[in-house]
Amino acid sequence: MTLALSLGLPRTAAGTPAEGGQSAVVATDEIRVSAARVATPSGNTQPVKQTPVPAPRLTGTARQLAESRSMKPPERPAVAHRSGVLAPPPLQSNFDGLGQGTSGVRPPDTHGAAGLNHFVEVTNGRGLGMFQKSNGALVKNVTFASFFGYTAQTIFDPRVVYDKKWNRWVVVAEAFQESATIQNVFLAVSTTSDPTGSFYLYKFDAAEPSGDFLDFPQLGMDQDAVIITANIFAGNTYARSRVMGIAKSDIYNGRAFSMLYQSLGAVGSVAPPIVEDNNANAFLVVAGVGSPTVLRLFRASGLGRSNASIAAAVNVPVPAFSLPPDARQPGVADRLDSLDARFQNASTQIGNRLLNVHTINMGNFPTPRWYQINTSTNTVAAGESGILREASDSDDFNPAVAGSSVGGTASNPIGRMFFTWSSTDAVGSGLHHASVKGSGRLATDPVNITGGSTLATAPTPYNPSTSTVERWGDYSAVSIDPVAYGTCAVGQRAWIVNERHVNTTQWGSRFGSFGFC
């Protein structure tokens, strides 16, 4: 079964600059949710109900796609001599994660997070996998149908984060529509730091007009609220993006809650932050190729409260970018989907810096570019943006990043960065199929990262369907380890998870840790 996930956004309107004097976002909708049901996942899985799934939806016209892809991309910088290539932080652990198995579902939408003793991975089809960090052993696996006790429609698009301050796991996912007026969103919060124990479970209907479809939820948080963003489609047309702020004081105690259901308009895929300090503001960022020389930045205050507000978007100037080409595979014509230049994962927010990464076209190669946005000046300074690539002729895509305050300064509070991405090489001397990559940098290192550690490389091309562009991702994850490990202090070590494939038709995943220690 192929899921119709990660629906494309209009290629010309998503990044339209905000007009001067535009008013702040006004919330006109509210959702009220009953108190949680408490359940402990048993680990006994049940088949996901095989329901008819709509085909992927095109939202940009062929002309719009062609215009964006035909923009002359910037050239990739030349690779320095090997002695000048940034050495990645040492790889410390490397394990197989969840695989497709008999679920028949793709793409996996691989995501995960590290807690005190466990690494939790979520994927389509396989649900939650709970692994021991010490040895990679899978200690519990439960499908979403079993976990949430819901089989009316398939649950998909999962995300998971670990709240390091309150030691709680938070999981969000959605289901396909039960009818034109019912589409359920699912939220789970662990009652302790142990993901194998009990969870508070919530289910609520997205408050959308009849027939509209909620897609691609992203998950972040500040110190007071869990933040969920999503894209909304009316039929095959992208209509708007939503933001939900849910008070931790309610859901961490299993209580009923209400939340503002705020629309940002048709701005494109909105990435929420994971705020690592006590900043009163949470910054949401959008990359849209309609105006490919800016990022759009929203400042949210008081999320999770009745007086929550979101200021109108401001533009952050960046070098021009355009849609990336799809990733090539050696020996075959089939390519891997590199998505549409959206930010695929939550940002890291520390002090007045917001860190995220997306895939763009650079020299006709898909290439991840990262940014540290100064939220005080709405700029990206010289030395606070760079690219990821395995080699000068590799195709690199599906990235994620997380930052740490260790080594940070007052002028640059993010001192450590950790990355994951996917990479293929179809044209160079080092031909290979899709690899899981990981790397990192100190704030004082060169901005462009070349090479990185390889956690896994597929032995075959990926060609599970008759499509010429195979779905991949649609996202990956990086999380900072919340506890020290050996000589690795907190903030010096991160965990990554990303898709791999084990043969031509079956996806799998790989997770592991690396650090500056």
C-alpha positions as CSV (number, residue, x, y, z in Angstrom):
1,M,0.0,0.0,0.0
2,T,1.4,3.4,-1.0
3,L,0.3,6.3,1.2
4,A,-0.6,9.6,-0.3
5,L,1.6,11.6,2.0
6,S,3.7,14.8,1.9
7,L,1.4,16.5,-0.6
8,G,3.1,19.1,-2.7
9,L,2.5,22.8,-2.2
10,P,2.1,25.4,-4.9
11,R,5.5,26.2,-6.3
12,T,4.9,29.9,-7.0
13,A,2.9,31.1,-4.0
14,A,4.4,29.4,-1.0
15,G,7.1,32.0,-0.3
16,T,5.4,35.3,-1.3
17,P,6.9,38.1,0.8
18,A,4.8,39.6,3.5
19,E,3.5,43.0,2.7
20,G,4.4,45.9,5.0
21,G,1.9,46.6,7.6
22,Q,0.2,43.2,7.4
23,S,-1.7,42.4,10.6
24,A,-0.9,39.6,12.9
25,V,-2.4,36.2,12.6
26,V,-5.9,36.1,14.1
27,A,-7.2,32.8,15.5
28,T,-10.9,32.2,14.6
29,D,-11.1,28.5,15.5
30,E,-10.8,26.5,18.7
31,I,-10.7,22.8,19.4
32,R,-11.9,21.3,22.7
33,V,-10.6,17.8,23.6
34,S,-11.8,15.4,26.3
35,A,-9.5,14.1,29.1
36,A,-7.1,11.4,28.0
37,R,-7.5,7.7,28.0
38,V,-4.6,6.0,29.8
39,A,-3.2,2.8,28.2
40,T,0.0,0.8,28.3
41,P,1.1,-0.5,24.8
42,S,1.3,-4.3,25.1
43,G,3.7,-4.8,22.2
44,N,1.1,-7.2,20.6
45,T,0.6,-5.8,17.1
46,Q,-2.4,-6.2,14.9
47,P,-2.7,-5.6,11.2
48,V,-3.4,-2.1,10.0
49,K,-6.8,-2.1,8.3
50,Q,-6.2,-2.0,4.6
51,T,-8.4,0.9,3.4
52,P,-8.6,2.5,0.0
53,V,-5.9,5.2,-0.2
54,P,-6.2,8.2,-2.5
55,A,-3.5,8.7,-5.1
56,P,-0.8,11.4,-4.5
57,R,-2.2,14.8,-5.2
58,L,-0.5,17.2,-7.6
59,T,-1.0,20.8,-6.5
60,G,1.5,22.7,-8.6
61,T,0.9,22.8,-12.4
62,A,3.3,21.4,-14.8
63,R,4.2,24.9,-15.9
64,Q,4.9,26.0,-12.3
65,L,7.1,22.9,-11.7
66,A,9.0,23.5,-14.9
67,E,9.6,27.2,-14.1
68,S,11.0,26.4,-10.6
69,R,13.2,23.6,-11.8
70,S,14.5,25.6,-14.7
71,M,15.8,28.4,-12.5
72,K,19.6,28.5,-12.9
73,P,20.9,27.0,-9.6
74,P,24.1,28.2,-7.8
75,E,27.1,26.0,-8.4
76,R,28.4,23.7,-5.6
77,P,31.6,25.0,-4.0
78,A,34.6,23.0,-5.0
79,V,35.6,20.2,-2.5
80,A,38.7,21.2,-0.6
81,H,41.8,18.9,-0.6
82,R,41.2,15.9,1.6
83,S,43.2,17.4,4.4
84,G,40.8,20.3,4.5
85,V,37.6,18.2,4.6
86,L,35.9,18.5,7.9
87,A,36.2,15.3,10.0
88,P,32.9,14.1,11.4
89,P,32.4,13.5,15.1
90,P,33.1,9.8,15.8
91,L,30.3,7.3,15.2
92,Q,29.6,5.6,18.5
93,S,26.7,3.2,17.8
94,N,24.9,2.0,14.7
95,F,21.8,-0.3,14.7
96,D,19.1,-1.5,12.4
97,G,15.7,0.2,13.1
98,L,12.2,-0.7,12.0
99,G,11.6,-2.2,8.6
100,Q,8.7,-2.4,6.2
101,G,8.1,-6.1,6.9
102,T,4.7,-7.3,5.8
103,S,3.0,-3.9,6.4
104,G,3.1,-3.1,2.6
105,V,3.1,0.6,3.5
106,R,5.5,3.2,2.0
107,P,7.1,5.6,2.4
108,P,8.1,5.0,6.0
109,D,8.2,8.6,7.3
110,T,11.1,7.7,9.6
111,H,11.3,9.7,12.8
112,G,12.8,9.2,16.2
113,A,14.2,10.6,19.4
114,A,16.5,9.6,22.3
115,G,15.5,9.5,25.9
116,L,17.2,8.5,29.1
117,N,17.6,4.7,28.3
118,H,15.6,4.2,25.1
119,F,15.6,5.3,21.5
120,V,12.0,5.5,20.1
121,E,11.4,5.3,16.4
122,V,8.1,5.8,14.6
123,T,7.3,4.8,11.0
124,N,4.2,4.3,8.9
125,G,3.0,0.7,9.0
126,R,5.2,-0.5,11.8
127,G,4.1,2.0,14.4
128,L,6.4,2.6,17.5
129,G,9.6,0.8,18.0
130,M,11.3,1.1,21.5
131,F,15.0,0.2,21.5
132,Q,17.6,0.0,24.2
133,K,20.2,2.7,23.6
134,S,22.9,0.5,25.1
135,N,22.7,-2.3,22.6
136,G,20.1,-1.4,20.0
137,A,17.7,-4.3,21.2
138,L,14.1,-3.8,20.2
139,V,12.2,-4.2,23.4
140,K,8.7,-3.3,22.2
141,N,7.0,-2.8,18.9
142,V,3.3,-1.8,18.5
143,T,1.3,-0.7,15.6
144,F,-0.6,2.6,15.8
145,A,-3.9,0.8,15.4
146,S,-3.1,-1.2,18.5
147,F,-1.5,1.7,20.4
148,F,-4.3,4.2,19.8
149,G,-7.1,1.5,19.7
150,Y,-8.3,2.8,16.3
151,T,-8.8,0.8,13.1
152,A,-11.4,2.8,11.2
153,Q,-8.7,4.3,9.0
154,T,-4.9,4.0,8.6
155,I,-2.8,6.2,10.9
156,F,0.2,7.7,9.3
157,D,2.7,10.7,9.3
158,P,4.0,10.0,12.8
159,R,6.5,12.2,14.8
160,V,8.0,11.7,18.2
161,V,10.0,14.0,20.5
162,Y,11.4,13.6,24.0
163,D,10.9,16.5,26.4
164,K,14.2,16.6,28.2
165,K,13.0,19.0,30.9
166,W,9.9,17.1,32.0
167,N,11.1,13.6,30.8
168,R,8.0,12.8,28.7
169,W,7.6,11.3,25.3
170,V,5.2,13.0,22.9
171,V,3.9,11.3,19.7
172,V,1.6,12.8,17.1
173,A,0.1,11.2,14.0
174,E,-3.1,11.6,11.8
175,A,-5.5,9.2,10.1
176,F,-7.1,9.3,6.7
177,Q,-10.6,10.8,6.7
178,E,-13.5,8.8,8.0
179,S,-15.8,11.0,6.0
180,A,-15.9,14.5,4.5
181,T,-16.3,16.0,7.9
182,I,-14.2,13.7,10.2
183,Q,-10.4,13.4,10.1
184,N,-8.8,12.4,13.4
185,V,-5.5,13.6,14.8
186,F,-3.8,11.5,17.5
187,L,-1.6,12.6,20.4
188,A,0.1,10.5,23.0
189,V,2.1,11.6,26.1
190,S,4.0,9.1,28.3
191,T,3.3,9.2,32.0
192,T,7.0,8.8,32.8
193,S,10.4,8.7,31.1
194,D,9.8,5.0,30.3
195,P,8.3,4.6,26.8
196,T,7.4,1.0,27.5
197,G,5.0,2.1,30.3
198,S,1.7,3.9,30.1
199,F,0.6,6.8,27.9
200,Y,-2.1,9.4,28.0
201,L,-3.9,9.0,24.7
202,Y,-5.9,11.8,22.9
203,K,-7.9,11.8,19.7
204,F,-9.5,14.9,18.1
205,D,-11.1,15.9,14.9
206,A,-9.4,18.5,12.7
207,A,-11.7,21.5,12.6
208,E,-11.7,21.9,8.8
209,P,-14.5,22.6,6.3
210,S,-16.1,19.6,4.7
211,G,-13.7,17.6,2.5
212,D,-10.5,19.4,3.6
213,F,-7.6,17.2,4.4
214,L,-4.9,17.7,7.1
215,D,-1.5,16.5,6.0
216,F,2.2,16.5,7.1
217,P,2.0,17.4,10.8
218,Q,5.2,18.6,12.3
219,L,6.0,18.4,16.0
220,G,7.9,20.9,18.2
221,M,7.6,22.4,21.7
222,D,8.6,25.3,23.9
223,Q,8.8,25.2,27.7
224,D,5.0,25.6,28.1
225,A,3.4,24.0,25.0
226,V,3.6,21.2,22.5
227,I,3.4,22.8,19.0
228,I,1.9,21.0,16.0
229,T,1.8,22.5,12.4
230,A,0.1,21.0,9.4
231,N,-0.8,21.6,5.7
232,I,-4.4,21.7,4.8
233,F,-5.7,20.7,1.3
234,A,-9.1,21.5,-0.3
235,G,-9.4,18.6,-2.8
236,N,-6.1,18.6,-4.7
237,T,-5.3,22.3,-3.9
238,Y,-3.1,23.4,-1.0
239,A,-5.3,25.9,1.0
240,R,-3.5,26.9,4.2
241,S,-1.2,26.0,7.0
242,R,-2.3,25.4,10.6
243,V,-0.6,25.9,14.0
244,M,-1.8,24.3,17.3
245,G,-0.3,25.1,20.7
246,I,-1.3,22.6,23.4
247,A,-0.5,23.4,27.1
248,K,1.9,20.8,28.6
249,S,0.3,21.4,32.0
250,D,-2.9,19.8,30.6
251,I,-1.7,16.9,28.5
252,Y,1.2,15.9,30.8
253,N,-1.5,15.3,33.4
254,G,-4.0,13.7,31.2
255,R,-6.5,16.5,31.5
256,A,-9.0,17.8,29.0
257,F,-7.8,20.8,27.1
258,S,-8.8,23.4,24.5
259,M,-6.5,25.0,22.0
260,L,-6.6,27.7,19.4
261,Y,-6.5,26.3,15.9
262,Q,-4.7,29.1,14.0
263,S,-4.4,29.5,10.3
264,L,-1.3,31.2,8.8
265,G,-2.7,31.3,5.3
266,A,-1.2,29.7,2.2
267,V,2.4,30.2,3.2
268,G,3.8,26.7,2.6
269,S,5.1,24.0,5.0
270,V,5.7,25.5,8.4
271,A,8.4,24.1,10.6
272,P,7.9,24.5,14.4
273,P,10.8,24.9,16.7
274,I,12.1,22.8,19.6
275,V,12.9,25.6,22.0
276,E,15.9,24.6,24.2
277,D,15.7,27.6,26.7
278,N,13.0,29.7,28.4
279,N,12.4,32.1,25.5
280,A,8.9,33.5,25.6
281,N,8.7,33.4,21.8
282,A,8.7,30.4,19.5
283,F,9.7,31.0,15.9
284,L,8.1,29.2,13.0
285,V,9.9,29.2,9.7
286,V,8.8,28.5,6.0
287,A,10.9,28.1,2.9
288,G,8.9,28.8,-0.3
289,V,10.2,28.7,-3.8
290,G,7.7,31.3,-5.1
291,S,10.0,34.0,-3.7
292,P,13.3,32.0,-3.6
293,T,15.4,34.7,-2.0
294,V,13.7,34.8,1.4
295,L,12.7,32.5,4.3
296,R,9.5,33.6,6.1
297,L,9.6,33.8,9.9
298,F,6.6,33.9,12.3
299,R,7.0,34.9,16.0
300,A,4.5,33.0,18.2
301,S,3.9,34.0,21.9
302,G,1.9,32.3,24.6
303,L,1.2,29.1,22.6
304,G,-1.0,26.8,24.7
305,R,-2.7,29.7,26.4
306,S,-6.0,31.5,25.6
307,N,-4.1,34.7,24.7
308,A,-1.7,33.0,22.2
309,S,-0.6,35.3,19.4
310,I,1.4,34.9,16.2
311,A,2.9,38.0,14.6
312,A,2.8,38.5,10.8
313,A,5.6,36.9,8.9
314,V,8.8,38.8,8.2
315,N,11.2,38.0,5.4
316,V,14.7,36.7,6.1
317,P,17.0,37.3,3.0
318,V,19.0,34.3,1.9
319,P,20.8,33.3,-1.3
320,A,18.4,32.3,-4.1
321,F,17.2,28.7,-4.1
322,S,15.0,26.5,-6.3
323,L,13.4,23.0,-6.2
324,P,16.0,20.3,-6.1
325,P,16.2,17.6,-8.8
326,D,15.3,14.1,-7.7
327,A,18.2,11.9,-6.6
328,R,19.8,9.6,-9.2
329,Q,20.6,5.9,-8.5
330,P,23.5,4.2,-10.3
331,G,22.6,1.9,-13.1
332,V,18.8,2.6,-13.3
333,A,16.6,5.4,-14.5
334,D,14.4,5.5,-11.4
335,R,15.1,8.4,-9.1
336,L,14.4,9.1,-5.4
337,D,12.1,11.9,-4.4
338,S,14.0,14.8,-2.9
339,L,10.8,16.8,-2.0
340,D,10.1,20.4,-2.7
341,A,12.6,22.5,-0.7
342,R,10.4,22.5,2.4
343,F,11.8,22.3,5.9
344,Q,11.0,18.7,6.7
345,N,11.6,18.7,10.4
346,A,11.4,20.9,13.5
347,S,14.0,23.7,14.0
348,T,16.3,24.0,17.0
349,Q,15.8,27.3,18.8
350,I,18.5,28.5,21.3
351,G,18.7,32.2,22.4
352,N,18.2,34.3,19.3
353,R,19.2,31.6,16.8
354,L,16.9,29.3,14.8
355,L,18.6,26.3,13.1
356,N,17.1,24.3,10.3
357,V,18.0,22.6,7.0
358,H,16.3,22.0,3.6
359,T,17.2,20.5,0.2
360,I,17.7,22.8,-2.7
361,N,19.2,22.7,-6.3
362,M,22.9,23.4,-6.3
363,G,24.7,22.7,-9.5
364,N,21.9,20.5,-10.6
365,F,22.4,18.2,-7.6
366,P,20.0,18.0,-4.7
367,T,21.9,19.6,-1.8
368,P,20.9,20.3,1.8
369,R,21.6,23.8,2.9
370,W,21.4,24.8,6.6
371,Y,20.8,28.2,8.2
372,Q,21.2,29.8,11.6
373,I,18.6,32.6,11.5
374,N,19.2,35.5,13.9
375,T,15.7,36.1,15.2
376,S,16.6,39.5,16.6
377,T,17.7,40.9,13.3
378,N,15.8,38.6,10.9
379,T,19.0,37.8,9.0
380,V,21.4,35.0,8.3
381,A,24.9,36.3,8.9
382,A,28.0,35.3,7.0
383,G,29.4,32.1,8.4
384,E,26.0,30.9,9.7
385,S,24.8,29.0,6.6
386,G,26.4,26.1,4.7
387,I,25.7,22.9,2.8
388,L,25.9,19.1,3.3
389,R,27.2,16.7,0.7
390,E,29.0,13.4,0.7
391,A,31.2,14.3,-2.3
392,S,31.3,16.7,-5.2
393,D,29.3,14.4,-7.4
394,S,26.8,12.9,-4.8
395,D,23.1,13.5,-4.6
396,D,22.2,14.5,-1.1
397,F,18.7,14.9,0.4
398,N,16.2,14.1,3.2
399,P,18.1,16.1,5.9
400,A,17.6,16.8,9.5
401,V,19.6,18.8,12.1
402,A,19.7,19.5,15.8
403,G,21.8,22.0,17.7
404,S,23.3,22.2,21.2
405,S,24.3,25.2,23.4
406,V,27.6,23.5,24.4
407,G,30.4,25.6,23.0
408,G,28.0,28.5,22.2
409,T,28.6,32.1,23.0
410,A,26.5,35.2,23.6
411,S,26.9,36.2,20.0
412,N,26.4,32.6,18.6
413,P,24.5,30.5,21.1
414,I,24.5,27.2,19.1
415,G,27.9,25.7,19.6
416,R,27.3,22.2,18.2
417,M,25.3,20.9,15.2
418,F,24.5,17.3,14.3
419,F,23.1,16.3,10.9
420,T,21.7,13.3,9.1
421,W,20.8,13.0,5.4
422,S,20.5,10.5,2.6
423,S,23.0,10.2,-0.2
424,T,23.5,8.5,-3.6
425,D,26.3,8.7,-6.1
426,A,25.4,7.8,-9.7
427,V,27.9,9.7,-11.7
428,G,31.3,9.7,-9.9
429,S,34.0,7.2,-9.2
430,G,32.5,6.2,-5.9
431,L,29.2,4.9,-7.3
432,H,26.8,3.7,-4.6
433,H,23.1,3.3,-3.8
434,A,21.3,5.2,-1.0
435,S,23.3,5.6,2.2
436,V,22.4,6.9,5.6
437,K,24.8,9.7,6.5
438,G,25.6,11.5,9.7
439,S,28.0,14.4,10.6
440,G,28.3,17.5,12.7
441,R,30.3,20.7,13.2
442,L,31.5,23.0,15.9
443,A,30.6,26.7,15.6
444,T,34.2,27.4,14.7
445,D,34.4,24.8,11.9
446,P,34.0,25.4,8.1
447,V,30.4,26.0,7.2
448,N,30.3,23.4,4.4
449,I,30.3,19.7,5.5
450,T,31.7,17.2,3.0
451,G,31.9,13.4,3.7
452,G,30.4,12.4,7.0
453,S,30.0,9.0,8.5
454,T,28.1,6.3,6.7
455,L,25.7,4.2,8.9
456,A,24.4,2.0,6.1
457,T,24.5,1.7,2.3
458,A,21.9,-0.2,0.2
459,P,23.2,-3.1,-2.0
460,T,20.5,-2.4,-4.7
461,P,18.6,0.4,-6.3
462,Y,15.1,1.2,-4.8
463,N,12.4,0.5,-7.3
464,P,9.3,-0.8,-5.5
465,S,6.7,0.5,-7.9
466,T,6.1,1.4,-11.6
467,S,6.8,5.1,-10.7
468,T,9.9,6.7,-12.2
469,V,10.4,8.8,-9.0
470,E,10.1,6.6,-5.9
471,R,8.9,8.1,-2.6
472,W,11.6,8.5,0.0
473,G,11.5,9.8,3.5
474,D,9.4,11.9,3.9
475,Y,11.6,13.0,6.7
476,S,14.4,11.9,9.2
477,A,15.4,13.0,12.7
478,V,18.2,14.1,14.9
479,S,17.9,14.5,18.7
480,I,20.4,15.6,21.3
481,D,21.1,12.8,23.9
482,P,19.5,14.1,27.2
483,V,22.1,12.2,29.4
484,A,25.9,12.0,29.5
485,Y,27.6,9.0,28.1
486,G,31.1,8.1,29.1
487,T,33.3,11.1,28.3
488,C,30.4,12.7,26.3
489,A,28.7,15.4,28.4
490,V,25.1,16.4,27.7
491,G,25.0,18.4,24.5
492,Q,28.0,16.7,22.9
493,R,26.2,13.6,21.6
494,A,23.3,13.1,19.2
495,W,21.1,10.3,17.9
496,I,20.0,10.1,14.3
497,V,17.5,8.0,12.3
498,N,17.0,7.8,8.6
499,E,15.5,5.6,5.9
500,R,17.5,2.9,4.2
501,H,16.3,0.1,1.9
502,V,17.3,-3.5,2.3
503,N,16.5,-4.6,-1.2
504,T,14.8,-3.3,-4.4
505,T,11.3,-3.3,-2.9
506,Q,11.6,-3.2,0.9
507,W,12.5,-0.1,3.0
508,G,14.2,-0.3,6.4
509,S,15.9,2.2,8.7
510,R,19.1,2.8,10.6
511,F,19.7,4.7,13.8
512,G,22.8,5.4,15.8
513,S,24.7,8.0,17.8
514,F,27.9,10.1,17.4
515,G,29.5,12.9,19.3
516,F,32.3,15.3,20.0
517,C,33.9,13.1,22.6
